[in-house]
């Protein structure tokens, strides 16, 4: 069946009830997506089911069996007896000051390297890029010596300073990439109107790259929050342990491992960060595509 449009163009209508056919390429893509979803989702389901089990239920039954009794009390046990609340607080006290310093310094450096015109800015960017090639494992021992001599080894400051210094090159590189998509004419017009450097930075550039700041901040948040090596090196006191160190040393009330509360603590950590990502997902996608507008 065909119809004529007012312009004389003939349109061929598809027969009613005709099914769409999927080629081998689309079927392969759908199969791979299904496999990836199963690889990501099934461990989370298993982890949640295990967090509801008792020790005997976990040790005597199959891994995928449903809990005999759904023990929601495992979560309160993990939060109190396992000190997960303390570890989450310590992680927050180490992560958020580090993020503030990273985003402040990284955004300012990206603005200076891409928007401002000055001699040596390309060389300075290369120095920051060279910092990406320095593994943090190489500097832990010298930093430990410096922090001990400075008298701050018994605090969270070693974590904050190390996270800021180790992740700053990546933050500067990402923010410089996002600033390339910002039209420079905006700042030239602001300069003609009498705006200085600080006003152009705070009033013009920061609002224009706010999605990029959120994206970079969330990427760095996951890097820092999930860190174990740095936290294990610089925290020699259980009262200063972060969530990852706390999970590593998780023990029950009598020193034995209680698997239900242990997996409940892991669920608190994993699903908490997952909710943060799902809540900010749209802004993250805007920030990622914003950096790809202009190369």
C-alpha positions in Angstrom: 0.0 0.0 0.0 1.3 3.5 -0.9 0.1 7.1 -0.5 0.9 10.3 -2.2 2.0 13.4 -0.3 1.0 16.9 -1.3 4.5 17.3 -2.9 3.9 14.3 -5.1 6.3 12.1 -3.2 5.2 8.5 -3.0 5.6 6.8 0.4 5.5 3.1 0.8 3.6 2.0 3.9 4.8 -1.0 5.8 2.4 -3.9 6.0 0.4 -4.1 9.2 1.8 -6.6 11.7 5.1 -6.9 10.0 7.8 -7.9 12.6 11.2 -6.1 12.7 14.1 -8.4 12.0 17.3 -8.1 13.9 20.6 -8.8 12.1 23.5 -10.7 13.6 25.1 -7.5 14.6 22.2 -6.3 16.7 21.7 -9.8 18.3 25.4 -9.9 19.2 25.2 -6.5 20.8 22.1 -7.4 22.8 23.7 -10.7 23.9 26.8 -8.8 25.1 24.7 -6.2 27.0 22.7 -9.0 28.7 25.9 -10.8 29.7 27.3 -7.5 31.1 24.1 -6.8 33.1 24.2 -10.3 34.5 27.9 -10.0 35.5 27.1 -6.7 37.3 23.7 -7.5 38.8 24.0 -11.1 39.9 26.9 -10.5 42.4 24.9 -7.7 44.0 21.9 -10.0 44.4 24.1 -12.7 45.9 25.7 -10.1 48.2 22.3 -8.9 49.4 21.0 -12.4 50.0 24.2 -13.3 52.0 23.8 -10.2 54.1 20.5 -11.6 55.4 21.8 -15.0 56.5 23.1 -16.3 59.8 26.6 -17.9 60.0 25.1 -21.4 60.0 22.9 -20.6 57.1 25.9 -19.2 55.1 28.2 -22.2 55.9 25.7 -25.0 55.6 23.5 -24.0 52.6 24.3 -23.3 49.0 25.5 -19.9 48.0 22.3 -19.0 46.1 19.9 -20.4 48.6 17.4 -18.0 50.2 17.9 -17.1 53.8 16.2 -19.3 56.3 15.4 -16.2 58.3 15.7 -12.7 56.9 18.0 -11.1 59.5 17.7 -7.4 58.9 19.4 -7.0 62.3 22.7 -7.8 60.5 22.7 -4.2 59.2 22.4 -2.7 62.7 25.0 -5.2 64.0 27.4 -4.1 61.2 26.8 -0.4 62.0 27.3 -0.7 65.7 29.4 -3.8 66.6 31.4 -3.6 63.4 31.9 0.1 63.8 30.9 0.8 60.2 29.4 4.1 61.3 32.8 5.2 62.6 34.5 4.1 59.4 32.0 5.9 57.2 32.5 9.1 59.2 36.3 8.8 58.8 36.0 8.2 55.1 33.8 11.3 54.7 36.2 13.4 56.8 39.1 12.3 54.5 37.2 12.3 51.1 35.2 15.6 51.1 38.1 18.0 52.1 40.2 16.2 49.5 37.5 16.7 46.9 37.1 20.4 47.8 40.8 21.0 47.4 41.0 18.9 44.2 38.1 20.7 42.5 39.2 24.2 43.6 42.7 23.8 42.4 41.9 21.7 39.4 39.2 24.1 38.1 41.5 27.1 38.7 44.4 25.3 36.9 42.2 24.3 34.0 41.0 27.9 33.6 44.5 29.2 33.7 45.8 26.6 31.2 43.1 26.9 28.6 41.5 30.3 28.9 44.3 32.6 30.0 47.1 33.3 27.5 50.6 33.3 29.1 54.0 32.0 28.2 54.8 28.5 29.3 51.2 27.2 29.8 51.7 24.3 27.4 54.9 23.2 29.3 53.0 23.5 32.6 50.3 21.3 31.3 52.9 18.7 30.3 54.3 18.8 33.8 50.8 17.9 35.1 50.4 15.2 32.6 53.8 13.8 33.7 52.3 13.5 37.2 49.8 11.0 35.8 52.7 8.6 35.1 54.0 8.6 38.7 52.5 5.6 40.6 51.4 6.5 44.1 53.1 3.4 45.5 56.5 5.0 44.7 55.9 8.0 47.0 54.2 6.3 50.0 57.4 5.6 52.0 58.9 9.2 51.5 55.5 10.7 52.4 55.3 8.5 55.5 58.7 9.8 56.6 57.7 13.4 55.9 54.3 13.1 57.8 56.0 11.5 60.8 58.6 14.2 61.0 55.9 16.8 60.7 53.9 15.3 63.5 50.7 14.8 61.7 50.9 11.0 61.3 48.2 10.4 63.9 45.6 12.4 62.1 43.6 12.3 58.8 45.7 15.0 57.3 48.1 12.5 55.6 45.2 11.0 53.8 43.8 14.4 52.7 47.2 15.7 51.5 48.1 12.4 49.7 44.7 12.1 48.0 44.9 15.8 46.9 48.4 15.5 45.5 48.0 12.1 43.9 44.8 12.9 42.1 45.5 16.6 41.2 47.2 15.8 37.8 44.1 13.8 36.6 41.8 16.6 37.8 43.7 19.3 36.0 43.9 17.2 32.8 40.1 16.6 32.8 39.2 20.2 33.7 41.5 21.5 30.9 39.7 19.2 28.5 36.3 20.6 29.5 37.5 24.2 29.3 38.4 23.6 25.6 34.7 23.4 24.9 34.0 26.8 26.5 33.9 29.7 23.9 36.7 32.1 24.7 34.6 35.0 23.3 32.6 35.0 26.5 35.7 35.9 28.5 36.9 38.5 25.9 33.5 40.2 26.1 33.7 40.1 30.0 37.1 41.7 29.8 35.8 44.5 27.6 33.1 45.1 30.2 35.7 45.5 32.9 35.6 42.1 34.5 38.9 41.0 36.1 40.4 37.5 36.2 38.7 36.5 39.5 35.3 37.7 38.4 35.6 36.0 35.0 36.6 32.8 36.8 33.9 32.8 39.5 31.0 34.5 37.6 31.5 33.1 34.1 33.6 30.0 33.9 32.5 28.1 37.0 28.7 28.2 36.1 29.6 27.1 32.5 31.5 24.1 33.6 29.4 23.1 36.7 28.4 19.8 35.1 32.0 19.1 34.4 32.9 19.9 38.0 30.3 17.5 39.2 31.5 14.8 36.8 35.1 15.1 37.8 34.2 15.3 41.4 32.2 12.1 41.3 35.1 10.3 39.4 37.5 11.4 42.1 35.1 10.5 44.8 35.0 6.9 43.7 38.8 6.8 43.4 39.3 8.1 46.9 36.4 6.4 48.6 37.5 3.0 47.3 41.1 3.4 48.1 42.7 0.9 50.4 46.5 1.2 50.0 46.9 4.8 51.0 44.5 4.5 53.9 46.1 1.3 55.1 49.6 2.9 55.0 48.8 6.1 56.9 46.1 5.0 59.4 47.7 3.1 62.3 44.8 3.7 64.6 41.5 1.9 64.4 39.7 5.1 65.3 41.0 6.7 62.1 40.4 3.7 59.8 38.3 4.4 56.6 35.5 2.2 55.3 37.9 0.0 53.2 40.3 -0.6 56.0 37.4 -1.3 58.3 36.0 -3.9 55.9 39.4 -5.5 55.7 39.7 -5.9 59.4 36.0 -6.6 60.0 35.4 -9.0 62.9 32.4 -9.9 65.0 31.7 -9.4 68.7 34.0 -12.2 69.8 36.7 -11.9 67.3 35.3 -14.4 64.8 34.0 -13.4 61.3 30.3 -13.0 61.2 29.4 -13.3 57.5 26.0 -11.8 57.6 27.1 -8.5 59.2 30.2 -8.5 57.1 28.2 -8.7 53.8 25.7 -6.2 55.3 28.7 -3.8 55.8 29.8 -4.4 52.2 26.2 -3.7 51.0 26.1 -0.4 52.9 29.3 0.6 51.1 28.4 -0.6 47.6 24.8 0.4 47.5 25.4 3.7 49.1 27.9 4.8 46.4 25.6 3.3 43.7 22.7 5.4 44.9 24.9 8.5 44.6 25.8 7.6 41.0 22.2 6.9 40.1 21.0 10.2 41.6 23.6 12.2 39.7 23.6 10.1 36.5 22.0 12.7 34.2 24.4 15.5 35.2 27.3 13.1 34.8 26.3 12.3 31.2 26.0 16.0 30.4 29.4 16.6 31.8 31.0 13.8 29.8 29.4 14.9 26.5 30.3 18.5 27.3 34.0 17.7 27.2 33.7 16.1 23.8 32.1 19.1 22.0 35.4 20.6 21.0 38.8 18.8 20.8 
